[in-house]
Amino acid sequence: MSVHSALQELARYRSQNKRASQETLEKGILVLKKNGHKKMGDESWDLLEQLALAAIDVGRLDVADQCLKQLSDKFPQSPRVDCLRGIRMEASAPPEDALRYYDELLEADAINVAIWKRKIVLLRRTGQVEKAVVELSQYLDTFYTDVEGWLELADIYASCNQYEYSLQALSHTLLLVPQNPVYVLQSAETAYTAGDLPLSLKMFLTVVDMSDNDDSGSFAESTPLGITVRAWYGVKLCTDRMSRDARVATMSASSTLPPKDIDLVNELATERLRVAYSSAGQKGDMACGRDVVFRWVACP
């Protein structure tokens, strides 16, 4: 491969935010050997950062150190290079050393977002979950609008089976990004696991309303696809349980009221799933699970 082709590929990875560590390393080493990055102007620094991360991923710390040296010489006081240096330290030094390094940087700049996030990630990865939660909570008090931070907090709580707290974290995500059906779906599934079926059902139906963009004009003629099918699965699961046990329809920590006629909603979910899989012959892989789904929705 020529240096020009390698540079084009690396630029494409960056534009697509694609990690592709092994491929990046191979192409990046070719560029470094030929000094191709020196002809790129300011873009060369992005390439060196990209290559350093890829080299750390695959254990080529010598290449990472080579990139870091060039970046440090050019940007000696850069918070971005400091963060990269910390990631390099995580790859070979004890976690305590990396945490100490991050603490020193945060003492100098208490709102260094990149370093704060790296510290939280390292705490979680080393099993210090309680400290990670404390740090992340303090971070979100400072940077409330960080959606990724709220999703991380929700994921930490869910991994500890604390689904009520996970749902609370997701509620902040929905305040910040109310138009994203993926986050609503995640909240619905978390509410289901937490045992709040009325809230879960409400949110699954919200996902259907947000994602069913069929323009055929008639709801009866539309075919659920993608995330809408998953939401109808959730509706079916919720209404099945509520129909079998009326008590779960009133057990809502959020005080959410269930629909007046759960059986009708259940019939609608059954019909929508049948339509989704009946049309699967024209839509692709969904045809593989058709018989299983039909047997399941037919169960009383």
Disulfide bonds with the S-S distance in Angstrom:
none
